Amino acid sequence: MERPRVVVYAEASVDGCLTVAPDALLLFGNDRWPCPGDASEALAQIRTIHSPQAMLEGSGSFVLPGAASGPPPPVEGDRSRLYEDHLLNDIARRPGFLGWFVVVDGGGRVRWYYTGEPGREAPGSEGWHLLVLTSRSTPPEYLAYLRKEHVPYLVAGSGRVDLEGALRKLRALLGVECVLCTSPGKLGGALLRAGLVHEINVLWLPIVVGATKTPSLFESSDLEPDEWPTKLSLVSCKTFSGGYTWLRYHVDGAVAEGESA
Ligand SMILES: NC(=O)c1ccc[n+]([C@@H]2O[C@H](COP(=O)([O-])OP(=O)(O)OC[C@H]3O[C@@H](n4cnc5c(N)ncnc54)[C@H](OP(=O)(O)O)[C@@H]3O)[C@@H](O)[C@H]2O)c1
């Protein structure tokens, strides 16, 4: 099974923060975090360049660390089938379907209103349907909840979601050739450490947060003595009014499967 190309997009302060404080989700914006304005053109251009069939987001964009959602209703009957991939083949054939809004949520923490179902489309994201990445450790109640809400999901890994396995399933089962990851913090860090990232785009905002606990770019474990920083090659640099700078990098050595270096 081949896996898709993974392109990461981040909006970061000059010191690498992804938001203004540990408890400040940007889902609905934040007055202290400057809106890119004209510079949001960067993300539009990245979408045009790569035509991703899937957007990839972490659960941290929707719920704070440690925040508990109320448990879904208990499951009755046979639970074993819940751990089979749940794909709803009619979704991709619907008129106006653009792609999958894929969210890693192995802990089953996020409750969904905007699923992409008719009448439940996120404003501005019409045509993108939710798909959740889970693992064999995800509570069965959550998988039953996703089925009830008509949300497709893939099961990859036995502990945390196996990101490489999930990407391979996205390619093999849904034909996804390019994934645009817009969660460049812990999810971006896990993808990078696993050698799964092909391209990194950072839109640098003209602010400094100056923090130690605020989510930041590519958070991961510290490097072991025999581990090296990931080397990048600059592809392009573009500045926008207001002091925004978009840097586009290729990850050295990253080759999409099926391509030659
Ligand atoms: N400025 C920006 O561009 C930008 C973009 C997006 C979000 N944000 C902000 O950034 C903050 C969230 O960032 P964050 O770093 O805390 O969250 P995050 O990037 O969403 O990272 C957590 C996600 O990564 C997954 N993950 C982490 N390590 C993993 C591993 N080793 N294997 C498999 N999955 C792994 C987690 O899976 P499980 O759920 O299964 O544990 C979870 O889905 C929020 O404030 C949000 O508003 C900023």
PDBQT file of the ligand as one rigid body, heavy atoms in Angstrom, charges set to zero:
ROOT
HETATM    1  N1  LIG A 301      -1.606  28.488  13.963  1.00  0.00    +0.000 N 
HETATM    2  C1  LIG A 301      -1.970  27.389  13.299  1.00  0.00    +0.000 C 
HETATM    3  O1  LIG A 301      -1.634  27.193  12.111  1.00  0.00    +0.000 OA
HETATM    4  C2  LIG A 301      -2.825  26.375  14.005  1.00  0.00    +0.000 A 
HETATM    5  C3  LIG A 301      -3.376  25.308  13.282  1.00  0.00    +0.000 A 
HETATM    6  C4  LIG A 301      -4.112  24.351  13.978  1.00  0.00    +0.000 A 
HETATM    7  C5  LIG A 301      -4.292  24.475  15.354  1.00  0.00    +0.000 A 
HETATM    8  N2  LIG A 301      -3.777  25.547  16.002  1.00  0.00    +0.000 N 
HETATM    9  C6  LIG A 301      -3.900  25.684  17.443  1.00  0.00    +0.000 C 
HETATM   10  O2  LIG A 301      -2.942  24.802  18.024  1.00  0.00    +0.000 OA
HETATM   11  C7  LIG A 301      -3.470  24.262  19.249  1.00  0.00    +0.000 C 
HETATM   12  C8  LIG A 301      -3.494  22.760  19.165  1.00  0.00    +0.000 C 
HETATM   13  O3  LIG A 301      -2.193  22.291  18.928  1.00  0.00    +0.000 OA
HETATM   14  P1  LIG A 301      -1.688  20.958  19.637  1.00  0.00    +0.000 P 
HETATM   15  O4  LIG A 301      -0.266  20.751  19.240  1.00  0.00    +0.000 OA
HETATM   16  O5  LIG A 301      -2.012  21.021  21.098  1.00  0.00    +0.000 OA
HETATM   17  O6  LIG A 301      -2.652  19.845  19.042  1.00  0.00    +0.000 OA
HETATM   18  P2  LIG A 301      -2.608  18.972  17.690  1.00  0.00    +0.000 P 
HETATM   19  O7  LIG A 301      -1.630  19.481  16.699  1.00  0.00    +0.000 OA
HETATM   20  O8  LIG A 301      -4.030  18.845  17.290  1.00  0.00    +0.000 OA
HETATM   21  O9  LIG A 301      -2.001  17.604  18.219  1.00  0.00    +0.000 OA
HETATM   22  C9  LIG A 301      -2.781  16.653  18.849  1.00  0.00    +0.000 C 
HETATM   23  C10 LIG A 301      -3.233  15.636  17.788  1.00  0.00    +0.000 C 
HETATM   24  O10 LIG A 301      -2.106  14.905  17.329  1.00  0.00    +0.000 OA
HETATM   25  C11 LIG A 301      -2.324  13.529  17.527  1.00  0.00    +0.000 C 
HETATM   26  N3  LIG A 301      -1.028  12.956  17.891  1.00  0.00    +0.000 N 
HETATM   27  C12 LIG A 301      -0.042  13.545  18.605  1.00  0.00    +0.000 A 
HETATM   28  N4  LIG A 301       1.012  12.713  18.712  1.00  0.00    +0.000 NA
HETATM   29  C13 LIG A 301       0.667  11.582  18.062  1.00  0.00    +0.000 A 
HETATM   30  C14 LIG A 301       1.340  10.351  17.824  1.00  0.00    +0.000 A 
HETATM   31  N5  LIG A 301       2.577  10.121  18.278  1.00  0.00    +0.000 N 
HETATM   32  N6  LIG A 301       0.701   9.407  17.110  1.00  0.00    +0.000 NA
HETATM   33  C15 LIG A 301      -0.542   9.623  16.652  1.00  0.00    +0.000 A 
HETATM   34  N7  LIG A 301      -1.239  10.769  16.849  1.00  0.00    +0.000 NA
HETATM   35  C16 LIG A 301      -0.627  11.736  17.546  1.00  0.00    +0.000 A 
HETATM   36  C17 LIG A 301      -3.349  13.439  18.640  1.00  0.00    +0.000 C 
HETATM   37  O11 LIG A 301      -4.064  12.233  18.514  1.00  0.00    +0.000 OA
HETATM   38  P3  LIG A 301      -5.150  11.738  19.603  1.00  0.00    +0.000 P 
HETATM   39  O12 LIG A 301      -6.322  12.673  19.525  1.00  0.00    +0.000 OA
HETATM   40  O13 LIG A 301      -5.498  10.375  19.104  1.00  0.00    +0.000 OA
HETATM   41  O14 LIG A 301      -4.434  11.779  20.920  1.00  0.00    +0.000 OA
HETATM   42  C18 LIG A 301      -4.226  14.639  18.320  1.00  0.00    +0.000 C 
HETATM   43  O15 LIG A 301      -5.144  14.346  17.291  1.00  0.00    +0.000 OA
HETATM   44  C19 LIG A 301      -4.854  24.839  19.426  1.00  0.00    +0.000 C 
HETATM   45  O16 LIG A 301      -4.774  25.980  20.250  1.00  0.00    +0.000 OA
HETATM   46  C20 LIG A 301      -5.231  25.263  18.007  1.00  0.00    +0.000 C 
HETATM   47  O17 LIG A 301      -6.171  26.316  18.005  1.00  0.00    +0.000 OA
HETATM   48  C21 LIG A 301      -3.032  26.497  15.355  1.00  0.00    +0.000 A 
ENDROOT
TORSDOF 0
